[in-house]
Amino acid sequence: MPFSMRYSRGVRLTHWLIVGLGSAAVLALMIGFIQLLLAGFGSGASADSGWFLLALALAVVMAWGRISPWMTRMLADADEPAHRARRLAVWLLVAAAILLIAVLKISAADMDAYKRLVFGEGGLVEWSQVLVLAAACRVAWLIGADLRRQLAHPAPCLLARGFALLLGLLLLEELAWGQVIFGWQTPESLRSINAQQETTIHNIGWFQDRLDLFTFLATLALLAAVLLLPWICRRALRRSSAQRKTLVQALMPAPYAWPLFLLVVGLAYCVATESWSDVVHNRDQEWGELVLYGSSLLMLLRTHVLLGAFEQQPGEL
């Protein structure tokens, strides 16, 4: 009889994911209704239909996760059926992202309306990036704690904590270092050299002029890492102990995640080269960043689960 390994953290992750999906669906619905009411009272604000679409999608996934064991197997088990489920889930996420972008563009009255609704202050993409980055910071910090307990050498823990701090810096940049929340005025010395007149570093003159190219090159390097690092590690660790192999494989990116990173590279390429400019616009790079942050969060969650305890149970053929 085949056996699979079930990770206790994966089971808990499934529970909290269902709770999180339900909470996010309610929150998205509330935000959509609030924006609709404000627009109806003539406050000058516009309603973002994407919040209602997001709420519906989250509610459907939450309901399905509660009645189907598929999500638990995908997040907690280590056997071939679970691996196939994860590969399928990645392609479904790619399809969902493309469908969401297409529906929002088609449903908008024009491209300016689409940009205002999706990328405006307090829009769907901006706050989704913030939430995903905040979660990624927390998980990266927890991975550092795992590595500190399991390894005698402090370097891996420090690297994980350093990555958490890097994600924290990205989070602060997305929030304009608090300006998005508290609404202070940008100092004149920074306003004059900032393309968006915000308290950010990446929109300052020299960075802004090269941001699209740098983003494309960075995402291309990440895609190469996702494709090559697991293969390199498998060859390098052929004669290593099983314990070391398990640890390194947990820290490596999942090879089946490449379609998500390929989507990010495709968006970054179109923006950097202005290809397909009638379909992909400069602000669509924000979608690429959201998918990139979300993919990074998924990889971090995978590592956190694999660094936890597991037990054997009968598997499926």
Number of C-alpha atoms within 10 A of each C-alpha: 6 9 14 19 16 24 23 18 20 25 19 14 19 21 15 12 15 20 14 15 20 19 16 16 24 17 14 21 19 15 20 22 17 13 19 16 15 15 15 13 10 9 10 9 15 17 22 26 19 23 23 19 18 18 22 16 15 21 19 14 15 19 13 14 18 15 9 10 11 15 25 20 21 22 24 25 25 19 18 13 17 21 16 12 15 19 18 13 16 17 16 13 15 18 13 13 17 13 12 16 15 12 12 18 17 12 12 17 10 10 12 9 16 20 17 16 23 26 19 15 12 15 18 20 19 19 16 16 22 19 13 20 25 18 16 26 23 17 23 27 21 19 25 23 16 17 21 17 12 12 11 10 11 12 13 18 23 16 16 22 21 15 17 23 16 13 20 17 15 20 21 19 20 20 20 18 17 15 17 16 10 9 9 11 11 16 11 10 8 15 16 14 15 21 16 13 16 23 24 21 15 19 19 20 14 12 14 17 13 13 16 20 15 15 20 22 16 14 23 19 13 19 21 14 17 19 18 13 15 18 13 11 14 14 9 11 14 10 9 10 9 10 8 11 16 12 15 15 17 18 18 18 23 19 16 17 21 21 17 23 23 18 21 27 24 17 23 29 20 20 22 19 12 14 13 10 11 7 10 16 16 14 12 19 23 18 23 22 19 21 21 22 22 20 22 20 21 18 21 25 22 21 22 22 23 23 19 13 12 18 11 12 12 11 17 12 9
